[in-house]
Amino acid sequence: MDIIYYPNAETIQAAIRADDPLLVLISHDGGHVIIGSIDDSPEHYILLKQVGMSELTIDQYFRIVLDKSGADWTFVCPPDYKGIPDKTRRITQFYKDGFAVIPHVLSELGYVVGINIPTRYRRHFDVMAGM
């Protein structure tokens, strides 16, 4: 797993010890992770820009806000996720993949926490339920 720390590993380790919230971007395959302190990077797309990547690549990542109390998953399924044209199947696959990849990566980072999808992102559950 390739990990990029912003602004650097020492700053992120200090944030972890202080239990400051972190922004985490996890590639859909779990092989690439970008971590930044929410104090240095207030939004995921800003974190991408800060590490020299285009903010347009945001859909290539699961987006997490993390601290020791849990992981909030910004559940936004890209419209072209895995080339699946059917919206219900696409969102369902994104959900399954996220719950396969995210806990593994978080545990590798030393976090064994629950994953929460905030209420404002749960509208996709209606799609998965066929509503």
N, C-alpha and C positions, 0 to 999 in steps of 0.2 A: 504494500500500500504506500503510495506516494503522498506525503503530507507537506503542505505549504502552510507555514505559520506567518501571520501578519500582525504586527510588523516584524516579529522574530520569535523564535522558540522560547527565549527567556521571558519575554513579556507575556506570552500565552501561559507558560507554566506558572508565573506569578498570579495571573488572572484565575487559573484553575485552583491554586491554593487559597485564594481569597473568595472563591466561589462566585466570581463575577460572571455575568452572562456572556456566552460566546455565540458567535454566528458560525455555523458549520455548513459547508457545501460538500455534498458527497456525490460523486459521479454515480450514474445509475448502475454501474457494475461494481461499485465500491472500491475501485482501484486508485482513485484520485480524491484527495480530501483537502479542503482549504479551510483554515480556522483563523478567526480574528476575534478580538475583544469587541464587544458591542460599543465600548467607549471610543474605540478607534475606527470602527466600521459600523455605522448605524443601520445599514441595509445590506442585504446580500449582493445586490448588483454593484454597490459601492466597493465592497470587499473584492469582487472580481476585478474591477478597474484598478484597485490599489495593488493587486499582485500582477498587473500588466496584462490582464485578459479582457476581452470584450464583454461588456455587460449583456450583449446579445446572446452569449453562450449560457445564460442563466437557466434555460430549459434543459440543459444537459445535467442538471444537478438536483438532488433532493435538498431542500432548504430547511435547516434546523436552527432553532434557538435553544441553547443548552446551558443548564447548570445542574447542580447536584439534586435538585428537586424534580427534574424531569427534562424531557426533550419535547419542545413544541414543533410540530411538523407543519410548515407552510405548504399545505396540500393543494398544489396547483398542477394539474396534469397537462403537459404540453399537447397541443392539438395534433402533433405528428409523432407522438410517442410510439416507438417501435414500428412505425408504419401501419398501425392498426386503424383502419378507417371507421369502424363502428365505435361510436362514442362510449357506449356502455362497456363493451369489451376492453377498450383502451383504458378507461378509468379503473376498471377492475384489475387489469394487469399492472397498472401503475401502483395501485394500492398493495397488491400482493408482492411486487418487487420491492417496494419501499420497506415493507415489514420483514422481508428477507435480508435486505442489505443494511438498513439503518442500525438495527440492534447489534449486528456483528461489528460494524465500524465503531459504534459508540463503546462497545465493550473493549475493543482494541485500544481505544483512547483512555480507558480506565473508568468509564461511566456505565454502570448497570442501573439504568433508570427506565421508567415507563415512557412510552411515546404517546403524546397527546396531540390530537388534531383539533385546534381551536374551532369553536362554533362557527365562526365566519367562513371556514373552509369546508364545512360539512355538507354544503349544498350538493356536493358531488355524490353523497350517499344516496340521495334521491334518485340520481341517474343509475347508480349501481343496483338499486332496488327495483328498477324498471318503472319508476313513477314518471 
